[in-house]
Amino acid sequence: MHITVKRRLGYSNLFSFFFDYFFSINHYYVLRIQLKSVKPFPNTRKPPGKLNIANKQDMNALLGDTDSLDSKDKRELLARLAFHYNGLLNCYLFRANDAIAYLQWLVYPSENNNVIKHCGTRFFLSTGLDALAMGSFLITKS
């Protein structure tokens, strides 16, 4: 885990994060679809917003906003930010009203070594022409 993320998490949340990690049950859903067969649908979003790839400034802004989240959401967001700080850079953001509302990573086969290096065997790896969607997070602020 990236040192900046560890510092931001704090000792009690760091302990809780690792405790939850070792004693958790993860559910994986494998969905496959041929993108050529997808029928077009109206491109409307509610609320309206923009979808784009995250940059370093976006990640730093999210890191700075973690104090506005409750402790569990803070841990979850920091764990996802660690993906970016550890080199998984294909993070897509959805912005609504100029605020980041959702983020998700697409991991390509070329990034499998990085996934293994930083996440071990915790996640499935992508193969062939597949991309793995992981780390999705919906940001809710109270």
Secondary structure as UniProt FT lines:
FT   HELIX           3..9
FT   HELIX           11..22
FT   HELIX           35..37
FT   STRAND          49..53
FT   HELIX           56..64
FT   HELIX           66..68
FT   HELIX           71..85
FT   TURN            86..87
FT   STRAND          91..96
FT   TURN            97..98
FT   STRAND          99..107
FT   HELIX           109..111
FT   HELIX           112..119
FT   TURN            120..121
FT   TURN            128..129
FT   STRAND          132..138
//
